Amino acid sequence: MSDYLVKALAYDGQVRAYAVKSTETVGEAQRRHNTWPTASAALGRSMSAGLMMGAMLKGENKLTIKVEGGGPIGAIIVDSNAKGEVRGYVTNPHVHFDLNEHGKLDVRRAVGTEGTLSVVKDIGMRDNFSGQVPIVSGELGEDFTYYFVTSEQVPSSVGVGVLVNPDNTILASGGFILQLLPGAEDETITKIEERLGKIEPISKLIQRGLSPEQILDEVLGEDNVKVLETMPVNFKCQCSKERFGDAIISLGEEEIKDMIQEDGMAEAKCHFCNETYIFSEKELKELQLQAK
């Protein structure tokens, strides 16, 4: 089944919940960037969080997540929007370590713990909303939890996970976000905390074949969840040759002239999807005319 996300309420409207299956979406990113397993896990966890955070937006709104923990993978950049579209990359995709003491991919070591997680939301107003928090774990689930609690003042629990096959492809990926709404009762909070303490890791739930709806049932209790909406999610990049052409025009006539004289062509590569766009000498001359 293709990747999708669910939005739900639980405990009679006391909890807002999201869950996503993102195996194919993260698999697309892995193929495009040739990420090694630990880098795949870090990127995949961030993309799953990004998809769910994007689903909290409306219309044409979008957001950018940047994780800079000082670790060997460098920065993780993820763009997502309210339509279930996401793209992302890591600065150094070829990072992998032995499993950690829990037998899991050592995402903390790859991401690092000395740095920040920042979120910039473009919600169609003159000024973007931005929030930034220090990295508290490097495992990313805890870091996104801390972001919601600290930057948006919303008590939350974020679970994200990725399992990688021996051939580096993605076996399972997904996540959930639970958020307490105003007026949530102490009894409800206690029940959720108890369930969270007992459930398997999110990636194991997906590997077992659980759907996003079933993941929320597992996390919150089957009789407590009311699904409001489902939406497909996918890897999608907004880059195009036309956009890169506009960027070349913005460099100015002289800069384009230098490109023509030195190389006779130009090559542009998108960080997010690794697509390469070639501009011939003839195309550069046309762009040069537009730059005048």
Secondary structure by P-SEA (a helix, b strand, c coil): ccccccccccccccccccccccaaaaaaaaaaccccaaaaaaaaaaaaaaaaaaaaccccccbbbbbbccccccbbbbbbcccccccccccccccccccccccccccccccccccbbbbbbcccccbbbbbbbccccccaaaaaaaaaaccccccbbbbbbbbbccccccccccbbbbbbcccccaaaaaaaaaaaaccccaaaaaaacccaaaaaaaacccccccccbbbbbbbbbcccaaaaaaaaaaccaaaaaaaaacccbbbbbbccccbbbbbcaaaaaaaaaaac
